[in-house]
Amino acid sequence: MPKNSDIRIKEAVCSFEPITFRAPVKFGGRVVSKSVLINVEVVVETKSGKHATGLGSMPVGNVWAWPSDKVSPDDAEKAMMDFGERVCDLAMLFPDYSDPIDIVYHISGEYAHLGTKILPQELKLAEPMPELAELVAASPLDAAIHDGFGRVNQINSYNALSKQYIHEDLSSYLDEQFKGEYLDQYTLREPKARMPLYHLVGALDPLTAAEITKRINDKLPETLPEWINYNGLTHLKIKLNGDDLNWDVNRVLEVEKVSAEAQAKRGCKEWVYSTDFNEKCQDAAYVLEFLARVKAGSPAAYDRIQYIEQPTSRHLKAHPELKLHEVAKQKPVVLDEGLVDYESLLLAREMGYTGVALKACKGQTDSLILAAAAQKLGMFLCVQDLSCPGYSFLHSASLSARIPGVAAIEGNSRQYCPASNRPFARRFPTMFEIKDGTVGTSVLNGEGLGF
């Protein structure tokens, strides 16, 4: 039955904004020093004639979403930007009034044809666009639809996920065990007041002053102790190589040594790590040996590891032999690059993954649905970002603050591209001025996505 809150998309406009990094970041053997934001504005209307504009923004993130030895990073970036524009055109063709979950679900049915057939042929790409790249490029539109829905109905979008607003229950998007359930059962009515901030220790980041060859001198920290003191950090995400065991072990031990000294000086006794291999480990044996060596070198460092993120290939179906059950007996193992739909989540559980990394860049709709699935299945939850600056960081933070079980927020744009945060920092100082290692997420309670 039609609902008074239903919307139709009147207009969807896509634009692009270049982002320059103050320092490069390395992950998965690849270095990034710049990016492009895909910004989308969507005008929605209700049947009663009310209009509102929703906004969405996300870095292209092609180096992460589409690593390839057949398509160059520049060509992948261009294709993803083209995809972002075309899904906006698709959105304007969708004729019905409905809720944002239903609208995005139907529009996304065209993603595969666009990404694997149309664009590769028109742009002469050597391979189809991966599903992850499609989700990232479409995520600004997805966010803008949710934002516009909340704004036109004068409600926070996370509080418009009940049967009152949403047509289909979760069984339509997952399976029968979700019959009669809606997303309001898996989200919070108010954002968490404060959340710890995960700081990225990139593979190229200097840990100490002795490792700096030339200072940036922009008044921001440049070493790990400087960052710890500047932001009062208690959560550190350590990027690792995954194909150099000695380097990976030594990196964690060095981070522990440097952190312990810095934390002792400020009187902090408790802090944690996550370790991110960006799927470069050849098998579980590598991870097990890594953990054994870290534990032998520093039991304290081992104990601080909160979870391990995507140690082996994202291509789960192609590598069913990469079982991680033994690793998961020691630490939660979190699926990131490999999480693209419910099927991949279920397959990952069979392979030994015990947690999922939600990301706003994979789409607001899918993130909410997969968060519900992960909660039902009793999995570890975290939210990661994509060096999201400004509006996209606020979106990622709002997702973190509304999902039960997510304990911290990753936000590294303040490290690598802080200039893009400045207009938003003036409006939301608790989100960008970090002094005690936490982010003040209570402010993300406005209409739409909350900010």
FENSULSUL-V929779 format. One record per backbone hydrogen bond with DSSP energy under -1.0 kcal/mol. NH is the residue of the N-H (numbers start at 1). CO is the residue of the C=O. If there is no record, write none. Layout:
NH|CO + NH|CO
This chain:
6|3 + 7|98 + 8|45 + 10|43 + 11|43 + 13|41 + 15|39 + 17|37 + 19|35 + 21|33 + 22|416 + 25|32 + 27|30 + 30|27 + 32|25 + 35|19 + 37|17 + 38|58 + 39|15 + 40|56 + 41|13 + 42|54 + 43|11 + 44|52 + 45|8 + 46|50 + 49|46 + 52|44 + 54|42 + 56|40 + 58|38 + 60|36 + 65|61 + 66|62 + 76|72 + 77|73 + 78|74 + 79|75 + 80|76 + 81|77 + 82|78 + 83|79 + 84|80 + 85|81 + 86|82 + 87|83 + 89|85 + 90|86 + 91|87 + 92|88 + 98|7 + 103|99 + 104|100 + 105|101 + 106|102 + 107|103 + 108|104 + 110|107 + 111|108 + 114|110 + 115|111 + 116|112 + 117|113 + 118|113 + 119|114 + 121|117 + 122|118 + 123|119 + 125|120 + 129|115 + 134|130 + 135|131 + 136|132 + 137|133 + 138|134 + 139|135 + 142|138 + 143|139 + 144|140 + 145|141 + 146|142 + 147|143 + 148|144 + 149|145 + 150|146 + 151|147 + 152|148 + 153|149 + 155|150 + 157|448 + 159|156 + 160|157 + 165|162 + 166|162 + 170|181 + 172|169 + 173|170 + 174|170 + 178|175 + 179|176 + 181|178 + 184|161 + 185|182 + 186|183 + 188|402 + 192|401 + 195|439 + 197|437 + 198|409 + 199|235 + 201|237 + 203|26 + 211|208 + 212|209 + 227|223 + 228|224 + 229|225 + 230|226 + 231|227 + 232|228 + 236|272 + 237|199 + 238|274 + 239|201 + 240|276 + 248|244 + 249|245 + 250|246 + 251|247 + 252|248 + 253|249 + 254|250 + 255|251 + 256|252 + 257|253 + 258|254 + 259|255 + 260|256 + 261|257 + 262|258 + 263|259 + 264|260 + 265|261 + 266|262 + 268|263 + 272|234 + 273|304 + 274|236 + 275|307 + 276|238 + 277|309 + 279|310 + 280|277 + 281|311 + 288|284 + 289|285 + 290|286 + 291|287 + 292|288 + 293|289 + 294|290 + 295|291 + 296|292 + 297|293 + 298|294 + 302|298 + 303|299 + 304|300 + 305|302 + 306|273 + 308|332 + 309|275 + 310|334 + 316|314 + 322|319 + 323|321 + 324|351 + 328|324 + 330|327 + 331|327 + 334|308 + 335|355 + 339|336 + 345|341 + 346|342 + 347|343 + 348|344 + 349|345 + 350|346 + 351|347 + 352|349 + 353|348 + 354|333 + 355|333 + 356|380 + 357|335 + 358|382 + 362|359 + 363|360 + 367|363 + 368|364 + 369|365 + 370|366 + 371|367 + 372|368 + 373|369 + 374|370 + 375|371 + 376|372 + 377|373 + 378|375 + 379|374 + 380|354 + 382|356 + 384|358 + 392|389 + 394|390 + 395|391 + 396|392 + 397|393 + 398|394 + 399|395 + 400|396 + 401|397 + 406|403 + 409|196 + 411|198 + 415|412 + 416|412 + 417|413 + 421|418 + 425|421 + 426|422 + 428|424 + 431|428 + 433|429 + 434|432 + 437|231 + 439|195 + 440|430 + 441|439 + 442|193 + 444|441 + 445|443 + 446|450 + 448|155 + 450|447
